[in-house]
Amino acid sequence: MTISLEMQIEELKAELKAVLDASERRQIAAELELVLAELAVVEAEQDGRISGEPPF
């Protein structure tokens, strides 16, 4: 799963560099931020820093 997230991050970064429209740039930046957060959660679960189990 992390590989596909990392690929998506690289694609969004490339799109962000190429886009000229400000609104599209903001949209891509927001998508990139979400994917980076998702990757951070996955990595934290894999490292054991957080649990993927519900608290109840």
Number of C-alpha atoms within 10 A of each C-alpha: 7 12 9 10 15 14 11 16 19 13 12 19 14 11 15 18 9 10 12 10 9 9 10 13 16 12 12 17 16 13 15 19 14 13 17 16 12 14 19 13 16 17 14 14 14 12 10 10 10 12 12 12 7 5 5 3
